[in-house]
Amino acid sequence: MKRLAVYITAVGLLSAAACKPKYDETSPKMAPVTEAIFASGTIEPKDAYLISAYSDGFLVKSYVTENDIVLDKQLLFRLDNRQQNTQVKIAQNNLEYARVNAAVNSPTLLQIKAQIDAARIKMQTDSVNLGRYEKLFATNSVSKQDLDNSRLNYQSSLSSYRATLESYRISAEKVKQELANTQSQLQNAEAGNQFFELAAIGRGKIYQIFKKQGDLVRKGEQVAQLGNPDSIVINLNIDEASISKVKEGQKALIELNTEKNKTYEARISKIYPHFNDAAQSYRVEARFVNEMPGVISGTQLQANIITNQKEKAMLINHAFIVGDNKVIKKTDKKLDTINVTTGITSYDWIEITSGLNMGDVIVKQK
């Protein structure tokens, strides 16, 4: 619902005594008038952001307190990462085992190399025998069957030799791939430790800490709020019926809930162009005209945004308006309903911009 706060300074804005008991009478009066849009809001640090947990864990160490100034990438909080450290150690052991297997003199590869040597010697022996049998067959010293058997032996040993070479190649590639995989697994496990270390993003100030040492922090839970240490802003919520009257540079009178009956001056610095469905309002940002040391982030407040001011305005009591911008004017003993044009308005007073003159008498029923 729209709320308007209007401050009016006037001398003698009193209803004239009715000439007859049936009516109250008054006349327009000239007075300064100020129109303001009411808004509620909070104090927030400029460029505020929240530090949230990436993983579940107990908060085992807090390195900062509220109001501390921190630097970019500075470690702020540490969560319990014993389980993650176990994963790192497992990955380190797997990597060492993979390095041994991938070495040139690893037991697996040495065994295959021995097989290669044996297969090569047998192949060479069978090759020599085949040559000898071919010469003997040429002189009819051996049978065709003996030559064929020698040839088969050579072909078999050649195939075995080639198979052991291929086995070595495949095994060497396999242990090399296993080494690369375990290196990646170790890197991922070590990188996982960063999820248990919460650091600052840029230089900032610790405005709020939501968790204390020993608390269980769930993944995604907020741990702290940080922001620009050199500036705070006022976030205001403006209803959709009033947002069109709010402009950058307008003056706002701020009353903090922590300091009732004390007013601070601010200026509208930014109007966000989107409607917040959750809050059912538009967001407007303002800045204090003077520095406000010691103001606590999250402090709630009320504001009156000055949207219109006049040093001299013709005013009547709102109760004398009849229907849609009409008043009952009394001329001598005659009563006429006339149209008027209104300007600044509030619950009690309304500006008349045309339709009435100073000294005119208007009435309303008692």
C-alpha positions in Angstrom: 0.0 0.0 0.0 1.3 3.5 -0.9 2.3 5.7 2.1 2.9 9.4 1.7 4.5 11.5 4.4 3.9 15.2 3.9 5.5 17.9 6.1 3.6 21.2 6.1 4.6 24.4 7.9 1.6 26.8 8.0 0.4 29.5 10.2 -3.3 29.5 11.1 -4.4 26.4 9.2 -7.5 26.2 11.3 -11.0 25.5 10.2 -13.2 28.6 10.4 -16.0 28.3 12.8 -19.2 27.3 11.0 -21.8 29.9 10.6 -24.4 27.3 10.9 -24.3 24.1 13.0 -24.9 22.0 9.8 -21.6 22.9 8.1 -17.9 23.4 8.8 -16.4 26.2 6.9 -12.8 27.1 5.9 -10.8 29.0 3.3 -7.6 28.1 1.4 -4.4 29.1 3.1 -0.9 29.7 1.7 1.9 27.7 3.3 5.1 25.8 2.4 4.6 22.2 1.6 6.8 19.2 1.1 5.8 15.8 -0.3 7.8 12.7 0.6 7.5 9.0 -0.3 7.8 6.7 2.7 10.2 3.7 2.4 11.7 1.1 4.6 15.1 -0.3 4.2 18.5 -1.5 5.6 22.1 -0.4 5.8 24.4 -2.5 3.6 28.1 -2.4 2.7 28.8 -1.4 -0.9 29.5 -4.4 -3.2 28.6 -6.8 -0.4 29.0 -10.5 -0.9 28.5 -13.6 1.2 31.1 -16.3 1.8 29.4 -19.7 1.7 30.7 -23.2 2.3 31.5 -25.4 -0.7 31.3 -28.7 1.4 29.9 -30.0 4.6 32.3 -29.7 7.6 32.9 -28.4 11.1 34.4 -24.9 11.4 37.7 -25.7 13.0 39.4 -22.3 12.6 38.3 -18.7 12.2 41.2 -16.4 11.3 39.2 -13.1 11.4 36.6 -11.2 13.5 34.0 -8.7 12.6 35.3 -5.3 11.4 38.6 -6.8 10.3 40.0 -5.5 7.0 41.1 -8.4 4.8 43.1 -8.7 1.5 42.4 -10.5 -1.7 42.7 -14.3 -1.3 43.4 -14.0 2.4 42.3 -17.2 4.3 39.4 -16.5 6.5 37.9 -19.8 7.7 39.0 -23.4 7.6 36.6 -26.4 7.7 37.4 -29.9 8.9 39.0 -31.7 5.9 40.3 -34.9 7.5 38.2 -37.0 5.1 39.6 -35.1 2.2 43.1 -35.5 3.5 42.6 -39.2 3.5 41.5 -39.1 -0.2 44.7 -37.1 -0.9 46.9 -39.8 0.8 45.2 -42.5 -1.1 45.7 -40.7 -4.4 49.4 -40.1 -3.5 49.9 -43.8 -2.8 48.2 -44.7 -6.1 50.5 -42.2 -7.9 53.7 -43.7 -6.4 52.5 -47.2 -7.4 51.8 -46.0 -11.0 55.2 -44.3 -11.2 56.9 -47.6 -10.3 54.9 -49.5 -12.9 55.6 -46.8 -15.6 59.3 -46.7 -15.0 61.6 -48.3 -17.7 62.9 -50.9 -15.2 59.5 -51.7 -13.7 58.8 -55.4 -12.9 55.9 -55.6 -15.3 57.9 -54.1 -18.3 61.1 -56.1 -17.4 59.1 -59.3 -17.5 57.8 -58.5 -21.0 61.3 -57.5 -22.1 62.6 -60.9 -21.0 59.8 -62.5 -23.0 60.8 -60.4 -26.0 64.5 -61.4 -25.7 63.5 -65.1 -25.5 61.2 -64.8 -28.5 63.9 -63.0 -30.5 66.5 -65.7 -29.8 64.1 -68.4 -30.7 63.1 -66.6 -33.9 66.8 -66.1 -34.8 67.5 -69.8 -34.1 64.5 -70.9 -36.2 65.6 -68.5 -39.0 69.1 -70.1 -39.1 67.6 -73.6 -39.1 65.3 -72.6 -42.0 68.2 -71.4 -44.0 70.1 -74.6 -43.4 67.1 -76.8 -44.3 66.6 -74.8 -47.5 70.3 -75.6 -48.5 69.9 -79.2 -47.6 66.7 -79.6 -49.5 68.4 -78.1 -52.6 70.9 -81.1 -52.4 68.1 -83.5 -51.6 69.6 -84.1 -48.2 66.3 -83.5 -46.3 62.7 -84.2 -47.3 60.1 -81.6 -48.2 58.3 -82.4 -44.9 61.4 -81.5 -43.0 61.7 -78.2 -44.8 58.0 -77.4 -44.3 58.3 -78.1 -40.6 61.3 -75.8 -40.3 59.5 -73.0 -42.1 56.5 -73.4 -39.8 58.7 -73.2 -36.7 60.2 -70.0 -38.0 56.8 -68.4 -38.8 55.6 -69.4 -35.4 58.5 -67.9 -33.6 58.3 -64.8 -35.7 54.7 -64.3 -34.8 55.5 -64.9 -31.1 58.3 -62.3 -31.3 55.9 -59.7 -32.9 53.2 -60.5 -30.3 55.6 -59.9 -27.4 56.7 -56.5 -29.0 53.0 -55.5 -29.3 52.4 -56.7 -25.7 55.2 -54.5 -24.5 53.8 -51.5 -26.5 50.3 -52.0 -25.0 51.6 -52.5 -21.5 53.9 -49.4 -21.8 50.9 -47.3 -23.0 48.7 -48.7 -20.2 51.0 -47.9 -17.4 51.6 -44.4 -18.9 47.9 -43.8 -19.0 47.5 -45.1 -15.4 50.2 -42.7 -14.3 48.4 -39.8 -16.0 45.1 -40.8 -14.4 46.6 -41.1 -10.9 48.2 -37.7 -11.3 44.8 -36.2 -12.2 43.2 -38.0 -9.3 45.8 -36.5 -6.9 45.3 -33.0 -8.4 41.6 -33.3 -8.0 41.9 -34.6 -4.4 44.4 -31.7 -3.5 42.1 -29.2 -5.2 39.2 -30.5 -3.1 41.0 -29.1 -0.1 40.3 -25.6 -1.3 36.6 -26.3 -0.7 37.4 -26.4 3.0 39.4 -23.2 3.0 37.2 -20.0 2.6 39.2 -17.0 1.3 38.4 -13.4 0.6 37.6 -12.2 -2.9 39.4 -8.8 -3.1 40.1 -6.4 -0.4 37.1 -5.9 2.0 35.8 -5.6 5.5 34.2 -8.4 7.6 30.7 -7.1 8.4 29.1 -10.2 9.8 30.1 -13.7 10.8 27.3 -16.2 11.0 29.1 -19.3 12.2 31.4 -19.7 15.2 34.2 -22.1 15.7 33.0 -25.6 16.2 29.7 -25.1 14.3 28.7 -27.6 11.7 28.5 -25.9 8.3 26.4 -27.4 5.5 27.3 -27.0 1.9 25.9 -23.7 0.7 25.4 -22.2 4.1 26.5 -18.6 4.6 29.6 -18.2 6.9 30.3 -14.4 6.6 29.4 -11.2 4.9 32.1 -9.0 3.4 31.9 -5.6 1.6 33.7 -2.5 0.5 35.4 -1.1 3.6 35.2 2.5 2.4 31.5 2.8 1.7 28.0 1.8 2.9 24.7 2.2 1.1 21.1 2.5 2.0 18.8 -0.1 0.3 15.2 1.1 0.2 12.1 -0.7 -0.9 9.6 1.4 -2.9 6.2 0.3 -3.8 5.2 0.2 -7.5 2.6 3.1 -7.0 5.3 5.4 -5.9 8.4 4.4 -7.9 7.6 6.8 -10.8 8.1 9.8 -8.4 11.5 8.7 -7.2 14.5 10.3 -9.1 18.3 10.1 -8.7 19.6 13.0 -6.6 16.5 13.4 -4.5 16.9 14.1 -0.9 16.0 11.4 1.6 15.6 11.8 5.4 16.7 8.7 7.2 15.8 7.5 10.6 17.7 4.5 11.9 15.8 2.0 14.1 18.8 2.2 16.5 18.5 6.0 16.8 14.9 6.9 17.0 13.9 10.6 16.6 17.2 11.4 14.9 17.3 12.2 11.2 20.2 11.9 8.7 20.3 13.3 5.2 21.0 11.1 2.2 20.6 11.3 -1.6 19.1 8.8 -4.0 22.1 7.4 -6.0 20.6 4.5 -8.0 17.2 3.1 -9.0 17.2 -0.5 -10.0 15.0 -1.2 -13.1 13.5 -4.5 -12.0 10.6 -5.4 -9.7 11.4 -7.7 -6.8 8.6 -10.2 -6.6 9.6 -11.6 -3.2 9.6 -8.1 -1.6 6.8 -6.8 -3.9 8.8 -3.6 -4.3 11.4 -1.8 -6.3 14.9 -1.4 -5.0 16.4 2.0 -4.6 19.9 2.9 -3.4 20.8 6.0 -1.4 24.0 7.4 0.1 24.5 9.4 3.3 25.5 12.9 2.6 28.0 12.8 5.5 30.2 10.0 6.7 28.5 7.6 9.1 31.3 5.8 11.1 30.2 3.0 13.3 27.0 2.2 11.4 26.3 -1.5 11.6 25.5 -3.5 8.5 21.9 -4.8 8.5 20.5 -1.9 10.5 16.9 -1.3 9.6 15.6 2.2 8.9 12.7 4.3 7.6 13.1 7.0 5.0 11.1 9.8 3.6 12.2 10.6 0.1 11.5 14.3 -0.8 9.7 14.2 -4.2 8.2 17.7 -4.3 8.5 21.0 -2.5 6.9 24.4 -2.7 7.5 27.4 -0.6 4.0 28.7 -1.3 1.1 26.5 -2.0 -2.7 26.9 -1.7 -3.8 24.3 0.8 -7.1 23.0 2.1 -7.9 20.2 4.5 -8.3 16.9 2.7 -11.7 16.4 4.4 -13.2 19.3 2.3 -12.7 17.3 -1.0 -16.0 15.8 -2.2 -15.9 12.9 -4.6 -13.3 13.1 -7.4 -11.5 16.5 -6.9 -14.6 18.5 -6.1 -15.4 21.0 -3.3 -18.5 22.7 -2.1 -18.0 26.5 -2.5 -20.2 28.9 -0.6 -21.1 32.2 -2.2 -23.3 34.3 0.0 -25.9 31.8 1.1 -25.5 29.7 -2.1 -23.6 26.4 -2.1 -22.1 25.1 -5.4 -20.1 22.0 -6.1 -17.1 22.9 -8.3 -14.2 21.1 -9.8 -10.7 21.8 -8.6 -7.2 20.7 -9.7 -5.0 19.3 -7.0 -1.3 18.9 -6.6 0.7 17.6 -3.6 -1.6 15.6 -1.4 -1.4 13.6 1.9 -3.9 12.1 4.3 -4.7 15.5 5.9 -3.8 18.2 3.4 -4.1 18.8 -0.3 -2.7 21.5 -2.7 -5.2 23.3 -4.9 -3.6 24.4 -8.2 -6.7 25.8 -9.8 -10.5 26.2 -9.2 -10.3 28.2 -6.0 -8.9 31.5 -4.9 -7.6 32.8 -1.7 -10.6 34.0 0.4 -13.1 31.6 -1.1 -15.2 29.8 1.4 -15.7 26.1 1.2 -17.8 23.9 3.4 -18.3 20.3 4.5 -21.0 18.6 6.4 -20.3 18.0 10.1 
